[in-house]
């Protein structure tokens, strides 16, 4: 989780920091797609009430700027929320924004909605000045700090 994706995000941020005042990028919410045969039933719904509650709480944290709390829960959220690619896109986004030191508050453009079982929003993440001190070192090639989270 806190690995190459975070480092890439930081590198992208360093290159483009002066180009834009906003990173209008996607971060993951729950991604439990509807199973074959159920897709029509879940075309505009979230897979489960639990995942919807979890996603809505995550969006609240983003809107409140509670990034330290969110970064700490991200590995478990990625596992239990069926994160697409284990939410590597969210890790890259936060790497670009400063990880747990990020102090912006997300502006939600479209309200939360379900699509094919997954949770979706469109949001703006304002870019704020950061030093990058909170960005964790790569962990992809080491078992140090390994935590396993059971899938739902």
N, C-alpha and C positions, 0 to 999 in steps of 0.2 A: 504494500500500500504506500507507505512513505518511502518511495524509492525513486527510480528513474523518472517516473511521471512527475513527481514534485520538482526534481531538478530541471526537467525539460520546461515545466511551467515557469520556473524562475528565469531560465534563459530566455524564453519568449518575452517575459515581462521586461527584462533588462534591455532587450533590443527595441521594444515598442513603447516603453514607458512614456515617452514624450509625444507620441503620435496621437494619443486618444485620452479623453478624460474618463471613458467608460469601457469596461470589458463587458460586452454584451455576449457572453458565452454561456453554453449550456453546462449545467452540473446535473448529476444524476439524482433522480428520485427512485422510488421502488420500480423494479423492472421485472415483475413476475408476469410474463406474457400468458395469455389465455392458451390453453392446450388445444391441439387440433380438434376440430369439431365444435369447439365452444367459442371460437372467434366472433361469430356474429352476435352472440349474447353479451360479449364483453367489449364490443366495438367502442363504446363510450363509457365504460365502467372500469373501476379499479378492481384488481383480483380479489382483495379481501379487506374487510373493515379494519383489521389490524394494520395492514400496510398503509391504508389511507390515513389512519390516526398517526402513525409513525411519520409519514411524509408531511402531514400538516404541522406536526411539531418541529420538524427540521426547517420548514419554511419560516415558522415563527422565530426560531433561533437565528436564521439568516436575516430576517427583518429587524431583529433586535440587536444585531451585531455581536452575537455571543459565539465568536469563532473559536475560542479556546475550548469551550464546552463541545462544540460541534466537531472539531478536529480530534478530540479525545474519543468521541463515540463513532467516528467515521469507519474504522475497521469493522466493528460489529454491525453497524448500519449497512455497510456494503454486503456483509454476509447474510444477515437476516432480511434485508430489504431486496435481496436478489439483484444487487447492483450490476449493471451492464459492465462487463470487463472489470468487475470488482470496484467499480466507481473510479477508475483511473482518470476519467475526464474531470471529475471533481477534485482529485488530488492535483492534477495539472493546473486547474483553475486556481486553487488555493496556493499552489506554489508560485504562480504568477502574481498573486495578490498579497503574499506575505505570510501565508499559513496562519497560525493562531494569533499572530500580531496584527493581522488585518483588522482594520477598524471601521470599514464601510458597512453600510446597512443596505440590504438588497431592496430594490424597488420592484415589486411584482407588477408585471404588465398585464398578464392574463391570469385570472383566478385558476386555482388548482382544478384539474380535470383528469378523467380517466381516458385512456386510449389503448385498446387491445389488452386491457388488464394492467397497464403500467400507469404510474402517476406522472403528470406533466404540469409544468408551468412555463411561462416565459418571463424572464426577470433580467434586470440590469444590476450589475455589480460595479459600483463606482470605484475607480482606481484612486488609491490614496498613497502618499509617499511612504515607502517602507525601506528598511535597511536589509532585510532578509535574514536577520539573526534568529528568527524562530523556525526557519525551514529546517526540518530534520535531515540528518545524513541518510544516504542510501542504505537500504536494508535488504535489497533483493538478493544479495549473495551471502547472506549471513543468517543464522538462526537466532542470533542475539535478540532478545525481546519478542520472540515469536509468541503469538497468541492465537489459539484456535477458537473459532466460534461456530457452533453447530448451526446448520441451515434449518429453516423452519420445516 
